[in-house]
Amino acid sequence: MLERLGAVQLDTISVLARSHELVPYARLGPVKRNAIETAYWGNGSGGYPAFEYWAHAASVIPMDDWPLFAFRRRAYLRRGWRWHKVPEGVCAEVRDRLRADGPLTTKELGGAKASAEWWDWSDHKIGIEWLLDVGEVVCVERVGWRRVYDLAERAVPSGLLARDPDDDACLTALVARAGRALGVATRGDLADYYRIRQDQVDRVIEATGLVPVKVAGWSQRAWADPEALAAPPRGRHATTLLSPFDSLVWDRARTSRVFGFDHRLEAYVPKGKRVHGYFAMPLLAGGRLIGRVDPAREGRTLIARQASLEPWATRTAARTESSATALATALWRAAAWVGCDDVRVERTALPVDLIKAALNATTPH
């Protein structure tokens, strides 16, 4: 799955689970969470399947793609800093510690903050993050949400570490990967996937193997993965809740254009101004985004603090019943995955009797 997507975004918020766990859950079903972590980070017996770096945001990336981010590492080196100026001597100290004691967390290196302010990083935090940016250090795991750092010379296989493709080779491969992951995309979509510039997409698009296409209803030019055009869609659709940071929906403009679904993360919106809830998760059913659920847990009960459906999904009685069934199915599946054996819907515009009937009809018990 990670190789297919190319990047799985990380995020600090955890409601049902963390975002990088929700992404495989949505695609593969109730994969055990420890199996997900092992697939990303390895089992400690040697070798790392993936690493963390800057893609769409901080993301888990297949280790085989390490050389493709050389363009970004070189850009940081040319700039000389990212968010903080690097204090003199601290990088040498960090290298020595990792060489002697690594892998280590920032806490083990001396702490992340110089004060209570989130932006006031300690010298060691500035140093380790700079070494991460420029590729001397690799984040090879998250433990208790802390990054675990190791020297690139130790963490990255020598064959990958020795490869140093030029910027255009990196961009060509990444744009091709974005096109494969998205299926069909505009230049803006392709640029957003790995957060590169649109003029960089223009520079390499001819070499990616993506095919120019016209998409009904789109005003922008588009490109498609040839494999996506080779056969009709299979039509195998999941009914599931999505992380707001899932690559299917992380580009809000694309989500609106493709699905007619306008989504906004409201975790940082004042509670009284939220429309759909703190961590509203899009509800995917039948290949469409039909609504949202703001989940929570109380003991062994999964709660939908708010469940809302798109207007078109409740336009007729048949659609309303079908959508309620999809909602109930997604809730029960999520509940079973996180170890809950009951489901409760607190707030919804759907008729209460309809929700109760749907939950009873889809219960795994």
C-alpha positions in Angstrom: 0.0 0.0 0.0 2.8 2.4 0.9 4.6 1.7 -2.4 1.3 2.3 -4.3 0.6 5.6 -2.6 4.2 6.8 -2.4 3.6 8.7 0.9 1.3 8.4 3.9 0.9 11.6 5.9 1.6 11.7 9.6 -0.3 13.9 12.1 -0.3 14.3 15.8 -4.1 14.1 16.2 -5.4 10.7 17.4 -9.1 10.0 17.8 -9.8 6.5 16.6 -6.2 6.0 15.7 -3.4 8.1 14.2 -3.8 9.1 10.6 -1.0 6.9 9.2 -2.9 3.9 10.8 -6.3 5.0 9.4 -5.0 5.1 5.8 -4.2 1.4 5.6 -7.4 0.6 7.6 -9.5 2.4 5.0 -7.9 0.4 2.1 -7.2 -3.0 3.7 -9.7 -3.4 6.5 -9.0 -4.3 10.1 -5.3 -4.7 9.9 -3.8 -5.0 13.4 -2.2 -1.7 14.4 1.1 -3.3 15.5 1.2 -5.0 12.0 0.9 -1.5 10.4 3.7 -0.1 12.5 5.9 -3.1 11.7 5.2 -2.7 8.0 6.3 0.9 8.1 9.2 0.8 10.5 10.4 -2.9 10.5 10.6 -5.4 13.3 14.0 -4.4 14.7 15.9 -7.3 13.2 17.7 -5.1 10.7 16.8 -2.8 7.8 14.1 -0.2 7.6 11.2 -0.5 5.1 10.5 3.2 5.2 11.6 6.6 6.5 9.9 9.9 7.4 10.6 13.0 5.4 8.8 16.0 3.8 6.5 14.9 1.0 2.9 16.3 1.0 3.7 17.0 4.6 5.7 15.0 7.2 5.1 11.5 5.7 6.1 7.9 5.8 7.9 7.2 2.5 9.2 3.8 1.1 12.9 3.5 1.7 13.5 2.7 -2.0 12.4 6.3 -2.7 15.2 7.8 -0.6 17.3 9.0 -3.7 14.2 10.8 -5.2 14.3 13.4 -2.4 17.9 14.4 -3.1 16.5 17.5 -4.9 14.8 18.7 -1.7 17.9 17.9 0.5 20.1 19.9 -1.9 17.6 22.8 -1.8 17.8 23.0 2.0 21.6 22.9 1.8 21.7 25.8 -0.7 19.4 27.8 1.6 21.5 27.0 4.7 18.6 26.8 7.1 14.9 26.0 7.3 13.1 27.5 10.4 16.0 28.2 12.7 19.6 29.1 12.2 21.8 26.2 13.2 24.0 26.9 16.3 27.7 26.4 15.7 29.1 23.0 16.8 25.7 21.4 17.6 25.6 19.2 14.5 29.0 17.7 15.2 27.8 16.9 18.7 24.6 15.3 17.4 26.5 13.2 14.9 28.9 12.0 17.6 26.1 11.0 19.9 24.2 9.1 17.1 27.4 7.4 16.0 28.1 6.2 19.6 24.6 5.6 21.0 22.0 5.9 18.2 19.3 5.5 17.2 18.0 8.3 19.6 15.0 10.6 20.1 15.4 14.3 20.6 14.6 13.8 24.3 17.6 11.4 24.6 19.8 14.0 22.8 19.0 16.6 25.4 15.4 17.7 24.9 13.3 19.4 22.2 12.4 22.8 23.7 14.4 25.7 25.2 11.2 27.1 26.9 7.5 26.3 27.1 6.8 28.0 23.7 6.3 25.4 20.9 8.6 27.3 18.5 11.4 27.8 20.9 13.5 24.7 19.9 16.6 23.6 21.9 19.9 23.7 20.1 19.8 19.9 19.9 16.4 19.9 18.3 17.6 22.6 15.7 20.6 20.5 15.0 18.9 17.2 14.6 16.1 18.6 12.4 18.7 20.3 10.1 20.6 17.1 9.7 17.3 15.4 8.9 16.5 18.1 6.3 19.8 17.7 4.5 19.9 13.9 4.6 22.7 13.2 7.1 20.1 11.8 9.5 17.0 9.7 8.9 13.8 9.4 11.0 13.4 5.7 11.0 10.5 5.3 13.5 8.0 7.1 15.7 7.8 5.9 19.4 5.3 7.6 21.6 5.0 10.1 18.8 8.7 11.0 19.2 10.9 10.8 16.1 13.7 8.2 16.4 16.8 9.4 14.4 19.7 7.4 13.0 22.6 8.2 10.8 21.8 7.9 7.1 25.0 6.0 6.6 23.7 3.3 8.9 19.9 3.4 8.1 19.9 3.7 4.3 21.1 0.8 2.3 24.4 1.6 0.7 23.1 1.2 -2.9 20.4 3.8 -2.3 22.7 6.1 -0.4 25.2 6.1 -3.2 22.6 7.2 -5.8 22.4 10.9 -6.4 20.0 11.7 -9.2 19.9 15.3 -10.5 16.9 17.5 -9.8 15.1 16.7 -13.0 15.4 13.0 -12.5 14.0 13.3 -9.0 11.1 15.4 -10.1 10.3 13.2 -13.1 10.1 10.1 -10.9 8.0 11.9 -8.2 5.5 13.4 -10.7 5.1 10.0 -12.3 4.5 8.5 -8.9 1.9 11.2 -8.1 0.1 10.6 -11.4 0.0 6.8 -10.7 -1.3 7.4 -7.1 -4.0 9.9 -8.3 -5.0 8.1 -11.5 -5.9 11.4 -13.2 -4.7 14.8 -12.2 -4.1 18.4 -13.2 -0.7 20.0 -12.9 -1.8 21.5 -9.6 -2.8 18.1 -8.3 0.5 16.6 -9.4 2.5 19.5 -7.8 0.5 19.3 -4.5 1.1 15.5 -4.0 4.8 16.0 -3.1 4.6 19.8 -2.6 6.7 20.8 -5.6 6.2 23.8 -7.8 3.9 23.8 -10.8 6.7 25.1 -13.1 8.7 22.0 -11.9 5.8 19.8 -13.1 5.8 21.6 -16.4 9.5 21.0 -16.8 9.4 17.2 -16.5 5.8 16.2 -17.5 6.8 15.0 -20.9 9.3 12.6 -19.4 6.9 11.0 -16.9 5.0 8.7 -19.2 1.7 10.3 -18.1 -0.9 10.7 -20.9 -2.6 14.0 -21.6 -6.4 13.7 -21.2 -9.6 15.8 -21.1 -11.9 15.3 -18.1 -15.5 16.3 -18.4 -16.3 19.3 -16.2 -12.6 20.2 -15.6 -11.3 23.5 -17.1 -7.7 22.6 -16.5 -5.5 20.4 -18.6 -5.1 16.9 -17.1 -2.8 13.8 -17.3 -3.6 10.2 -16.5 -1.6 7.1 -15.6 -1.7 4.9 -18.7 -2.5 1.9 -16.5 -5.6 3.7 -15.2 -6.8 4.0 -18.8 -5.9 0.4 -19.8 -9.1 -1.2 -18.4 -12.5 -0.2 -17.1 -12.6 0.6 -13.3 -13.1 -2.6 -11.3 -15.9 -1.0 -9.2 -14.7 -2.6 -5.9 -15.6 0.0 -3.4 -15.1 0.2 0.4 -17.5 1.6 2.9 -15.3 3.2 5.4 -14.3 6.3 7.4 -11.3 8.3 6.0 -8.7 10.2 7.8 -8.9 13.9 6.9 -5.2 13.6 6.0 -5.8 10.6 3.6 -4.3 11.2 0.2 -7.7 10.7 -1.3 -8.9 13.9 0.3 -5.8 15.8 1.5 -6.0 18.2 -1.5 -9.3 20.1 -0.6 -9.6 21.7 -4.1 -9.2 18.4 -5.8 -11.6 16.7 -3.5 -14.2 19.3 -4.3 -13.6 19.0 -8.0 -13.6 15.1 -8.1 -16.3 14.3 -5.5 -18.3 17.5 -5.2 -17.3 17.3 -1.5 -16.1 20.4 0.4 -14.2 19.3 3.5 -12.5 21.3 6.2 -10.6 20.1 9.2 -12.1 21.9 12.2 -9.8 20.7 15.0 -8.3 24.2 15.2 -11.7 26.0 14.8 -13.2 27.3 18.1 -15.7 24.7 19.3 -18.7 27.0 19.0 -17.9 27.7 15.3 -17.5 24.1 14.2 -20.0 22.8 11.6 -19.2 19.1 11.5 -17.0 18.6 14.6 -13.4 18.4 15.9 -12.1 15.5 13.7 -14.8 15.0 11.1 -13.9 11.9 9.0 -15.3 11.7 5.4 -17.6 8.8 4.9 -16.7 6.8 1.7 -19.4 4.5 0.3 -20.0 3.3 -3.3 -17.1 5.2 -4.6 -18.5 8.6 -3.4 -18.0 10.7 -0.3 -21.5 10.8 1.2 -21.0 12.5 4.5 -18.9 13.0 7.7 -18.6 11.5 11.1 -17.0 13.2 14.1 -16.0 10.2 16.2 -15.0 9.7 19.8 -14.6 6.7 22.3 -16.0 6.1 25.7 -14.7 2.8 27.1 -15.8 0.2 24.7 -18.4 2.4 22.9 -17.6 4.2 19.6 -19.5 7.4 19.5 -20.5 9.5 16.5 -20.7 12.9 18.2 -22.1 14.2 14.9 -23.0 12.3 11.7 -24.1 14.3 8.7 -24.8 13.3 5.1 -24.5 15.3 1.9 -27.9 16.7 0.7 -27.9 14.5 -2.4 -27.5 11.4 -0.2 -30.8 12.0 1.5 -32.8 13.4 -1.5 -35.1 10.4 -1.7 -36.3 7.9 0.9 -34.3 5.1 -0.9 -31.1 7.2 -0.9 -31.6 8.1 2.8 -32.1 4.5 3.8 -29.0 3.4 1.7 -26.9 6.2 3.2 -28.0 5.3 6.8 -27.0 1.7 6.1 -23.6 2.8 4.8 -23.1 5.0 7.9 -24.0 2.2 10.3 -21.7 -0.2 8.4 -18.8 2.2 8.6 -19.3 2.8 12.3 -19.5 -0.9 13.2 -16.4 -1.7 11.2 -14.4 1.1 12.8 -15.7 0.0 16.3 -14.6 -3.5 15.8 -11.1 -2.4 14.6 -10.5 -0.3 17.7 -11.8 -2.8 20.1 -15.3 -1.4 20.8 -18.4 -3.5 21.0 -21.1 -0.8 20.9 -21.9 2.2 18.8 -23.9 5.3 19.6 -24.9 8.3 17.4 -25.4 11.4 19.4 -26.3 14.0 16.8 -27.6 13.7 13.3 -30.3 15.1 11.0 -31.4 11.6 10.1 -34.5 10.2 11.7 -33.6 8.5 15.0 -35.7 5.4 14.2 -33.9 5.0 10.8 -30.4 5.2 12.5 -31.4 2.7 15.1 -32.8 0.3 12.5 -29.6 0.6 10.4 -27.3 0.0 13.4 -29.4 -3.0 14.4 -29.4 -4.4 10.8 -25.6 -4.1 10.4 -24.4 -5.0 13.9 -21.8 -7.8 13.9 -23.5 -9.3 16.9 
